[in-house]
Structures are given as structure tokens and as C-alpha cells.
Amino acid sequence: MKNLNKIAKIHLGMLLVLLVAGGYAYYKYWNVAVVNGKGISRVEYIKTMERAGGKQTLDQMVQEKLILEEGVKNNISIDKTEIETETKKIEERLKAQGQTLDSALKLSGMTKADLEKQILMQKIQTTLAAPKTEITQAQVDEFIKTYKTQLPAKATKEELEKIAKDELTAQANKSAATAWVTELTKNAKVELK
């Protein structure tokens, strides 16, 4: 009988510990916020987030999967140094504007890993959707004329033409990549649940 009481007390103690741990976990993890003593549950939060931006987020996730799949299918491999080079370019542009990469990432709610993933996606898209468009001198001249006030005042004609050509090429790449992803998504078999 003595052993039975001892076992019952141990079980009761374990049950009490489990109840306290469960209560703490419920308090700590079930609610994402408590407003005037009333909780906002994680489930309620997730459902609201899905309604607010879920379609856009899901579309983005589907596109990322498709891009990566096409990259593998076409043996596209983007070297880590390419991503680092692109990250450094972004960092330099931000520095010229008086910002840091860390502050810009924090402001946009991104991590460095998110940025690197985004660069990887863009590199794969650009590689697979490379436009066949040649930038003409007329386009370069028009770009310089249109954006003259936004271009560096002390730049030489060659520097301005390089800036214009780089920007026009980037625009053509972005346009081609967007069209490519749209077509890729349209032709994919996506099953939403």
C-alpha cells in the first residue's frame, strides 16, 4: 500500500508538471498577442495573414519552385561568387545613398539569406529568359535625354552611355524575365489545396 501511495504521488506530480508546462506553452505559443487580457490566437493570426497576403505569397512561392526546377532542368548553376558580387554592388549603391545593407534589409523585412535567394532567382530567370533585344544608340540617346537631371552631372558622354545601356539592358532583362515567369506559371501544373 505504501508503494502504491508513492507511485500515485509520483504520477500526480508528473501530471501537475505536465499541466503547468502545457499551460505555459499555451500562454507562450498559442497566442501571438494578448490585448487587455484577451488573446489573439496563432490560428486566427495565420488565417488573417492568409487573407491579407496569402495569394501573393503563395504565388511567389510557386514561382520560386518553378524557377528553381527550370534551373535544375536546364543545368543552370549560379556560383556563390556571382551572388556575392551582386550583393556587393547593392551594398555599394546603398552606401552611395548613405544607407547600409543591414539597415535596408531590416527596413524591408528581409535577411541577407532572403536577398541572396532573390539574387539567385533573378540570375536563373535572366539566364533562361535572356532577351534577344539589342540596345540601339537611339534608345541610349533617348534614355540620356529623358533622365538627364537624374544622371551624374560630371559624367563623361561615355560614362552616361554606359549607365544608359546598363539600365536599358536591366529593363529588357527584367521584362523578359517577367514574361518568362508568367509563361512558365501559366504552363505549369499547379494544384492548390
Helices and strands as residue ranges (DSSP letters): H 2-25, I 26-30, E 31-35, E 38-41, H 42-49, I 50-54, H 55-73, H 80-96, H 101-108, H 112-128, H 137-146, G 148-150, H 157-187
